[in-house]
């Protein structure tokens, strides 16, 4: 009995604060003992790693408590939204391993929101304001000073109704008038100072076309959409904390001030996912794409989910990372190395081990018979006993890594150097005998002799040798392109750095970005060789190039031109380089 109580206490301790809220609501029978969440992206760009945290929470909470998570596109700004983004968002969510219950759009509720706005006008809770945006902003006051009432605040209901109708007929130009909620211009909460709830946008909507000219603001559409759908727990990031009272008020109004403590959505806020060496604003990401600083939204240097997918990150690794950092009520800057560590841990379990030489130099085994070819057995993944094996050919002439040879090596150098033995993985122990150089002193060929009694699996192979090198057979390999990706930014906090540069110089975002970009974020190697086994590799396959790093097959890859992306190095080399 005692043990059970201890276990229960441990489980309770491990709950994050949102799970605690949900369990309390369920214990009190709130919302008919239902749990319903939603993931509400705006279709104005591609999802990034920050959205992954919200997705994991929204879908995870629903799954844990037997509820449902719906997908709702917040499509209230037609100037920035597109069906391309809608489809991309759905693909990313499914790639992460989640499936929504229902698919909704804020535009599904345009008529309901419009009718609700008319109701508010009739009840004296909203009015048409014809002032400029600048005048309205100036009249808002400050957090310590009350605002000034609009001269239109008390205009007759009939006038506001008539003008509101005109806002949607095309008769009113953008910026000429807005609909404001009439709340309290002296409220200490600035969001209560008669917020704008409708504005004119003369741009075709990606779903509704030309039907609407007047569009609801986010704060007006958000809570009501949650209510219409039956959402119980509306999970947002911390910047929405000041908006919560307004969210609650609009829900109170749409419920006609009835049954206010139950059968309604409640907003709860959690911390954003912030990563060092990462810029995640969709606005800034769009600049990178449009100005050609990256090769599209799915460039493997981008923090977008499609970028991480193309680079070779597994969805499991991202979910594990999100789970590891957890959910709190305060913001923090997470180390990118934590994400890379999660990736390494996951890919170690699922990646096929293969041989690839990315900076080749020829290795000739001088005492190996010319024309002889042996088929060596290579384990696909030592972490997975069921992964099987594949064949790699061995011959007299091989490619090896240039950095694995040193003519005059220090004492503790355990790779290829004259007079020293090394093991060629899956093959033989060889002893280096010398090298050839060109007129500039560059190594052109390395020579070695093999011991026929040391083939992997034979008794002689047990001889102690400190160094093990990878290789591919010159006659049995495939030429490939290898793209070495690194962090896009050379500064730890690019968001703050960009703000500082712009403040100091008065430049545009693009110019500031150009100053911060890591010029070594992409190196393309075209003279690489991989074992023949990779001829059948498919885009997005997870691979470990032995002794080099984790890679995957790029979507541009073809059987005639293989292309591989470096996902992450085997070890965290960045931290060492930047000490």
N, C-alpha and C positions, 0 to 999 in steps of 0.2 A: 504493500500500500504506500509505504514511504517512498519507494523507488518511483512509483507512478506519479506521485506528487512532485518529486524532483524533476522528472522528465517534463511534466506539464509546465512547471515554472520555467525550465530552460527554453521550451518552445515559445512561451509567452515573451521571454526576454528577447528572443531572436526576431520577434515581429518588428517590422518598421512601423513608424508612427501612423502611416496610412492604413496598414493592416489592423492596427489597434483600433482606429476609428471605425473601420468596417465591422470588426467583430463586436464593438460596443453597439453599433446601430442594429446589427442582427440580433443581439441579445435583448434589445429593447423592442424588437418587432417593427422597426422603422421600414417604411416603403413596402409594406407587405412582405417583409423578409426577402426582398429582392436585392440583388447587386447588379447594377447595370452601369457600365462605363462607356466612354467613346474616345476615339482618337480623332481629333479635328484639324487636320492640316489644311493650310491654304494652298491651293494648287498654283502657286506662283514661282515654283522652283523645285529642284530635286531634294529629297530628304537627305540630311546629313547625320553624322554620328550622334549629335545631340538629340535628334528625334528618336534615335534608337532607344534611348533611356526612357522617354515618354511612352514609346510603343511597348516596351517590356513591362512597364508599370501598368498601363491601361489594360493590356491583354492579360497580364499576369494576375492582377487583382481579380478580374472577372473569372479566370480559370480556377483560381484557388478557392473561390467561394461559390462555385457552381452558377455563376452568372453569365452575362453576355457582354461582349465589347463590340460596339458598332463602329463603322468607319463613316465619318461625316466630313465632307469637304466644305471648308469655310470659304465659299465662293461669293463673297459680297463685294469684291472689288474687280470688276470686269476688265479694267485696264491692264492688270498684271497677270491674269489667269489664263490657262490654256489647257485643252484636253491632253496635250502631250504630257503635262505634269501630272494630271489625274492618273493616266495609265502607268507612268513611271512610279508614282507613289504606291499604287496597288502592287506592282511587281516587287518593290523593295520590302513591303510588309510581308508578303508571302515568302520572299527569300529569307527573311529573318526567322521564319518558321511559325507565323501567326495567320489566322484566318478570322475575318470579322463575321459577326452575325448578320447584320443588315448594312446595306450601303445607302447612305443618305447624303443630301446636299443642303446647305443652308438655303440655297435657291428653291428647294422644295417648299419652304415656308414663307416665301416672299408675300404671298397673298395673306396668310395668317398674320404676319408681322405688319403688313399694311393695314389690315382691319384693326389690329390692336392699336396701332398708332392713331387711327381715326377715333377709336374709343377714348384714348388718352386726351386728344384734343377736345372731344365733347365733354369730358370730365374736368376740363380745365387744368390738365396735367402736362400739356404740351402746347407749343405755339410756334408760329412761323416767324423767324428772325431774318430781316433783310440787310443786316449789317455785314460789313466785310469780315473776313476771317481775322484780320489784324485787329479790328475794333473789338470783336468778340473776345479775342485772346487778351487784349489790354484790360477789358472789363472784368476778367476772371479774378483779378487781385493777386495776392500772394498767400502763402500758407499762414502768415501772421496778420494779413489784412483782408477784410471781407471784400467780395466783388461788388460791382455796380450793376444794377438791374438794366437789362436792355430796354430801350424805349418801346419795343414791340412786345414786351412781356405780357402786358394786359390787353392786347388787342382782342377784339370780339372773336368768339369761337367760330362764327360763320365765315369771317375773313380768313382765319387760319385754315379752315376746311377747304375753302375755295382755292386758296393759294397752294395748299398741299396737293390738290388734284392737278393743278397746273404744273407742279414740279414733275409730274409723271407723264405729261402730255407732250413734252418737248418745247413748250412755250417759254420755259424758264432756262436761262443759260447757267452753265456751271459756275458756282461761286456766288450767284446772285441772292440766293436764299437757302436757308436750312430749317429743319424742324428740330427744336430743342425741347427737352423735357423740362418742366417747371418744377424744380425741387427746392433749392435753398442757396441763394447767392452768398450767404454768410457762413455756410457750413465749413468747419475746419477741414473736411475732406474735399479737396479741390475737384474731385470727380462728381461731386454732388452739385456743383455750381452750374446748373442748367446745361448739362452735357448735350452736345449735338447727337441726335439719333437718326437723322436722315439727311442725305445730301444728294445733289443732282450729279449724275455721271452719264454723259452722252457717249457711250461706247457700247457696242454690241456685246452681250454676255455669251459666254461659250456654251451655255445651255438654253437660256431663255431668249436669246436673240435681241430683238428690239422691243420686247414687251414692256420692259421697265426702263425708266429714266431716273427714277428716284430709288436709291439704294440704302438699306439700313447700315448703320455703323456696327462695328464688331461688338461693342459693349451692349448694344441693343439686341443683336441677333443671337449672341452666345447663350445667355441664360434661358431665353425663351425657347431656343432650339432644343436645349437640354430638356426643358420641361415638356415640350411637345413629344419628344421621343421617349420620355420616361426614365431619363438618366437619374441615377441615385447619387453617384459620386463623380463629380466633375473635377478631374485632376489637372492642374495647371502648374506652370513654373512660377518662381517667386516674384517675378515682376508684376504678376497679377494680384498680389496681396492688396494693394490700394484699391483695386477694382472690385474686390469682393463685396463690400457694402452695396455698391451699385448693382452688382449681379443679383444680390439678395432682394434688393428693392424692386427691381423689374420683375422678378419671379413673384414677389408678393402681389404686385399689381396685376400680373397676368392670372393669378389665382383669385383675384377679386378679394384679397385680404381674408380669405377663408382657409381653414385647415393649414395654417402657416408652418406648423412644426413637423408636419409629416407629408408623405407623398409629394416630395419635391427634390430637386437636385441641390446638393451642397457643394461648394467649391473648396478644395483643399490644395495647398501649394507645396511643391517640393523644389529642391535645388536643381539648377541646370547642370548639364554635363559640360564642364569647361576643361579643355586640354591645352597644355602648353605647346608652343610651336604650331598652333592651329588657329585658323580664322574661320568662323562658322556662320557669319551673317549671310543670309541668302542674297542680300543686296550686293555685298562685296564679292561673293562667289560668282554672281552674274557678271560683274565687271571683269573678273578673271577670264570667264568664258568668252564674252563678247569682244574683249580686246586681244584675245589670242595668247594670253600669258600661260594658258594651259590648253590641252587638246580636248576640250569639251567637258561636259558635266561628269563623265565617267573617267576622266584622266586619273590614273592611279595615285597621283599626288593630292587629289582633292579629298576633302573630308566627307564627301557624299557617300551614301551607302553603295551606290553603283560604282563609285571610284574604289572603295574598299573591296567590293566584290571582284572587280576587274584586277585589282592588285593581288588577289589571292587570299584575302581574309575569309575565314569561314564564318557563317552566321552563328555557330556555336561559340566561337571565340569572342564575338562581340557581346553575345548574351552573357557569357561567363564574366566578362569584364564589367558589364553593367551591374551584375549581381554582386561582384566583389566590392565595387565602390559604394554601393548602397544609395539610400535616399535619406536626405536630411532637410532641415529648414534653414540652412545657411549655405552660402556659395563657397566653393573652393576651386582652386586650380589643380587639376589632376595631372600627374606626370605621364606624358605619352609613353614612357617606358613601361608603365603598368599595362597599357593596352597591348604593346608589343610582346610583353611577357605572357599575357593571356593567349595571344596568337601562337607563340612558340609552343606553349603547353598543349594547345589543341592540335596544331599541325604535326607535332611530334607523334601523335597517336594515329593520324590518318594519312600522312604523306608517304608516297612511294619513294624509296631511296633509289636514286639513279646517279650515273656518272656524267659529269659535264666539265669541260675545260674551257674557261672563259678568256684566259690569256695564254695561248698555247705556245709551247716550244717542243720541238721533236725530241723524243727519247728513243734511242736505238739500243735494243738488247743484242749485243754483238755476237753472243754465242748461241742465240736462239735460231733454229733452222729457218732459212729463208723459205717463204711460201707456206710454212706451217701455220695453221689456225686452230686454236683450242676454244671450246665453248666452256666458259666458266659460269657457275651457278651463283646468282646474286639474290640475296634475301630482299624482298620488297619492303618489309617494314619489321624490324626486330621487336617493336612494341606490340605487334599484332601477329600472333602465331598462325592465324588463318589467312594472312595476306598472300602467302605463296612465294614463289621465286620466279626469276626470269633469267634468260641467258645473255651473257655479254661476251663478245669475241675477244680473244687475246692473240696478238701476233708480234712479229719482230719489231715493227715500227709503231710507236705509240705517240699520242699527244699527252703532255703533262703540263701542269701549271708552271708558268715562268717563275712565280715567286717561291716555288718549292725547290728551286736549285740555287745554290750559292757556291761559287768557286772557292772562295776563301772564307770559310764559315767560322764563327766563334765556337767555343767549346760546347755550349749547351744547344747547339743547332742540331735538331734531330731529323732534318729532311735530307734531300739529295745533295751530297757533296763528295768530291773525290775521296775514295778509300773507305767510305761509310756505307753500311747496309741499311736498307729500308724495305718495308713490305709494300708491295703493290696489292691493293685491296682485291680480294677474291682470286688472287693469282699467286705470284712467287715472291720470294725474297731476292732482291737484286743488290749488287754492289756497284756504286758509281766508279767509272774508270777515267773520266775526263770529259772534255767538251770542245766544241768548235766555236770560234767567234768570227764576226765579220770585221771589216777594216775599222769600224768605229768602236770595237770592243763589245758589241752586243752578242749575247749567247745565241747561236743558231741551232746547235744540236748538242744534246747531252748523251753520253754513252754509259752503258752499264752492262754487267754480266749477271745472268740469273743462275740460281742453284736449282736444278731440276728436282731435287729431293724435298723442296720446300713448298710445293703446291698446296694451296689451302685444302685442308682435310687430310693431308699426308702427315706421318709422324714427324718429318723434318720441319714442318711448318711451325712447330712448337718452339723453335729457337727464339730466344729473347731478342727482339728488335724494337727499338723505341719509337721509330717513325713509321707511319702508314700513309701512303699517298694514293690518290685516285688517278685515273687515267682513262683514255679511250683508244681503241685501235684506229690507226690512221685509215686503214682500208675498210673499216666496218663502222664508221661513224657518219653523222649527218651534220653538215654545216648549219648553224643557227644564229639568229639575232637574239641578244640578251639585253634587256633594258634594266639598268640598275637605278631604282627609285630611292630617293631619300626625302627628308622633310622639305616641304616647299618653302618654309620660312627660316631665316637664319637668326631670328630674334625669338626669345622665349614667349613673349606676350605680344603677338603682332597687332591685336586689337588696340591695346593701349599705346603701343609704339606708333601705329599709324595715326592715332588721334594726336599724339605729341608732335609728329612731323608736320601734320596739316596745320596745327595751331601755330607752330613756329614759322612755317614757310608760306602758309596760305594756299598750298597746292591742292589739287584734286586728289581723290582717293587713288586713282590709277598711278599717279606719279609717286605717291607715298609707298604704294605696294611695290613698285619697281625698285625702290631703294631697299626693301626688306627681303626680296626674293633670294632664295638660296640658289646661286647659279650652278651648283653641283647637284641639284635635286633630281636630275636625270642624266645618266650617261648611257649612250647606246653603243654596244659592242657588236660588231658585225662579223668578226673573225672568231667565232666560237664553235666548239664541236661537242655534240652530245651523242650518247650511245644510240645505236640503231633502234633499240626498243622503243624510243620516244616517237618513232614515225607514226605510231597509232594514237598518240596522245591527243586528247580532246580539249577544247577551250574550257578553262576553269578547273582542270585537273590539278590536284594538290601534289606537289613534288618537293623532295629535298635533294638539291644538288649536294652531294656528299662533301663535307668539309667547307662548303661555301655559304649555303643559306637555304631558305625556303623560297620556292618559286612556283609559278603556275603558268599555264598555257594561255597566252593572250588571245582575245577574240579575233585579232587580225591574223593569227597564225593559220597557215595552210600547209598541206603535206609538202609542197614545193618550197615553202619559205617558213620555217618554224620560228616562232617568236615567243620568248619567255619573259615574264616579269618577275623581278625580285620582290617577294612579299616582305621579307624581313631577314636580317642576318641571323646566324646561329646564336650569336651573343650580342649583347648591347654594346656596340662599339661607339655609338654616338656619345654616350656619357663620358667615356674615356677621352674622346677627341676634344670635348668641350669643357674639360676641367680647367 
